[in-house]
Structure formats: C-alpha cells, structure tokens
C-alpha cells in the first residue's frame, strides 16, 4: 500500500503524489517500485483527481480522516484483510528511491512480532510490514489521543529490522531543499 495523503505543509501544501521527478510523478514512481514486490496494491490517502495514474488500483479513504498516516494504514490493513492477505507492505509516496531491497529485508526479518519496521540511522515508521489482523486495533488507535505509528507499534509489538546500508534509499521529500536534492540525484541515475 502506498501512503499518499499527507498535507505537505513544509512544501506549501502541494500534493506530493503529483510532484514530478525524473519525468514522472512520485505516485507513478511509487507504484512502479511497489509492484516489484507486492500485489495487489492500494493507495491510501486518496489521489482522487489522479485517476489516470492509479490505473484501476483501489484508492482508500482514511478510517479517521485527518488523523495522520496511522489512519491510512488502518484503511490499508482492513482492505488487505478483506482481500485475504496476512501482511500489508506500507510505503510512503515521498521516498522516490525506495525499492524492493528494503522490503526483502523486512520479509527476511523476524516475524515473531506483528509489525516489522525498517531501521536505518533512525526508525523508518512508514516503511513496514504489518499483520492485517491488526486493522481494527489500528483504526481504534488512529481515533485515540496518540495517533502516532510509533505509539501503536509499541502497543502491539514490533521488530526493528536493521538496514543502515540502505539508508540513502529512504531519503524522502519534505522540504523544497529535499525536492531539489532528489531532482539532482534523479538526474544522475
């Protein structure tokens, strides 16, 4: 599932999914990247105006609108559970260089905990594998006082999977400076 519903406040409120990088949108890059390791795919956060890009993929509405990424994850978990999946891969739209390598390491990591989260030089809360039977707990947490993924993951149990060697792949776009750096990097690839 691709998380594509953030407000992009530090970028002036632009729709991050529609930012152009290397001749394609961040949403198109995310779809292409996630298709290499997950199927079926859904988009959480609703890029409704971009129907041509989602190419028939389900676009999910947050279970608690305005409650942040956990509400989008909860919607994705519920969708994945209904589809008969045991795990949901979560990927943010604003990490244009993230590919299958991180998810291969998450899959290879311990599955003793219901959430597997990437750990580079810091915890990458939005790059995770989450058991779909947690959808209701995630929905409840997204309506609670602490709506953070960190709080939810600590409540239900998580494993942090070390992957410091992949840290550059996790570079995301939150500021105009981040966007400039990503565009320069994309030109060299």
C-alpha positions in Angstrom: 0.0 0.0 0.0 1.2 3.5 -0.8 0.6 6.2 1.7 -0.2 9.3 -0.4 -2.4 11.5 1.8 -0.1 13.8 3.7 -0.7 17.6 3.8 2.9 18.5 2.7 2.8 21.6 4.9 6.6 22.2 4.5 6.2 22.1 0.8 3.4 24.7 0.7 0.6 22.1 0.7 1.3 20.7 -2.7 0.1 17.2 -3.5 3.3 15.1 -3.1 1.9 12.4 -5.2 1.9 14.7 -8.2 5.5 16.1 -7.8 7.5 15.5 -10.9 10.8 13.7 -10.5 12.9 12.3 -13.4 10.0 12.7 -15.8 7.3 11.0 -13.7 5.2 11.7 -10.7 6.2 10.5 -7.2 3.0 8.4 -7.3 4.0 6.7 -10.6 7.4 6.0 -9.2 5.9 4.5 -6.0 3.5 2.3 -8.0 6.3 1.0 -10.2 8.5 0.3 -7.2 5.9 -1.4 -5.1 4.7 -3.6 -8.0 8.1 -5.3 -7.9 7.4 -6.9 -4.5 3.7 -6.6 -3.6 0.4 -7.4 -5.1 -2.4 -6.4 -5.1 -1.7 -2.7 -4.4 -3.8 0.0 -3.0 -3.3 3.7 -2.5 -4.2 5.3 0.8 -5.0 9.0 1.2 -6.9 9.4 -1.9 -5.3 10.9 -5.0 -8.9 11.1 -6.5 -8.0 13.7 -9.1 -5.3 11.5 -10.5 -7.5 8.6 -11.5 -5.5 8.0 -14.7 -2.3 7.3 -12.7 -3.8 4.8 -10.3 -4.8 2.6 -13.2 -7.6 0.8 -11.6 -5.9 0.4 -8.2 -8.1 0.8 -5.2 -7.9 4.3 -3.6 -8.7 4.0 0.2 -10.2 6.6 2.4 -8.6 7.0 5.9 -10.6 5.4 8.6 -10.2 8.6 10.7 -9.8 11.5 8.2 -7.2 14.0 9.3 -5.7 11.6 11.8 -2.4 11.1 10.0 -0.7 8.1 8.5 -2.0 5.6 11.0 -5.5 6.2 9.8 -4.3 5.4 6.2 -2.5 2.3 7.4 -5.7 1.2 9.2 -7.6 1.6 6.0 -5.0 -0.4 4.2 -4.9 -3.2 6.8 -8.7 -3.5 6.6 -8.6 -3.6 2.8 -5.8 -6.2 2.8 -7.6 -8.4 5.4 -10.7 -8.4 3.2 -8.6 -9.3 0.2 -7.3 -12.3 2.2 -3.8 -11.1 2.8 -1.9 -11.8 6.1 0.6 -9.0 5.8 0.5 -5.4 4.4 3.6 -3.7 3.0 3.5 0.0 3.7 5.4 2.5 1.6 5.2 6.3 1.6 4.8 8.2 -1.7 7.6 10.7 -0.9 10.5 8.2 -0.9 11.3 8.1 -4.6 14.4 6.0 -4.3 13.0 3.2 -2.1 12.9 -0.1 -3.8 12.3 -3.8 -3.2 15.6 -4.2 -1.2 14.2 -2.8 2.0 11.1 -5.0 1.8 13.2 -8.1 1.1 15.0 -7.4 4.4 11.7 -6.8 6.2 10.4 -10.2 4.9 13.6 -11.9 5.9 13.5 -10.4 9.4 11.9 -11.9 12.4 8.1 -12.4 12.1 7.7 -13.0 15.8 6.2 -9.6 16.1 3.1 -8.3 14.2 4.9 -5.3 12.8 8.3 -5.3 11.1 9.7 -1.8 10.7 12.8 -0.6 8.9 15.6 0.8 11.0 18.4 2.8 9.2 20.1 5.6 11.0 16.7 6.1 12.6 13.4 4.2 12.7 11.5 4.5 9.4 8.0 4.2 10.8 6.3 4.4 7.3 8.3 1.5 5.8 6.9 -1.6 7.3 5.2 -4.9 7.1 2.1 -5.2 9.3 -0.1 -8.2 10.0 -3.6 -7.5 8.6 -5.4 -8.8 11.7 -4.3 -5.6 13.4 -6.7 -3.5 11.3 -9.3 -2.9 14.0 -6.6 -2.1 16.6 -5.1 0.4 14.1 -8.4 2.0 13.5 -9.1 2.4 17.2 -5.6 3.8 17.8 -6.0 6.3 14.9 -9.1 7.7 16.7 -7.3 7.8 20.1 -5.3 10.5 21.8 -1.8 9.4 20.5 -2.2 8.7 16.8 1.4 8.0 16.1 2.6 4.9 14.4 5.3 4.7 17.0 2.8 4.5 19.8 0.7 1.9 18.0 3.7 -0.3 17.1 4.9 -0.2 20.7 1.5 -1.2 21.9 1.0 -4.2 19.6 4.6 -5.3 19.3 7.3 -4.7 16.7 10.6 -5.7 15.4 13.0 -3.2 14.0 14.9 -4.6 11.1 18.4 -3.1 10.7 19.3 -1.9 7.3 21.7 1.0 7.7 23.3 0.0 4.4 20.2 1.1 2.6 19.8 4.5 4.3 20.1 6.6 1.1 17.1 4.8 -0.3 14.9 6.2 2.5 15.6 9.8 1.6 12.2 11.5 1.5 10.8 14.8 0.2 9.5 17.1 2.9 11.0 20.5 2.1 11.9 22.4 -1.1 15.6 21.6 -0.3 14.7 17.9 -0.2 13.0 18.2 -3.6 16.0 19.9 -5.2 18.3 17.3 -3.8 16.1 14.5 -5.1 15.8 16.1 -8.6 19.6 16.4 -8.7 20.0 12.8 -7.6 17.4 11.5 -10.1 19.4 13.1 -13.0 22.4 11.1 -12.1 20.6 7.7 -12.1 
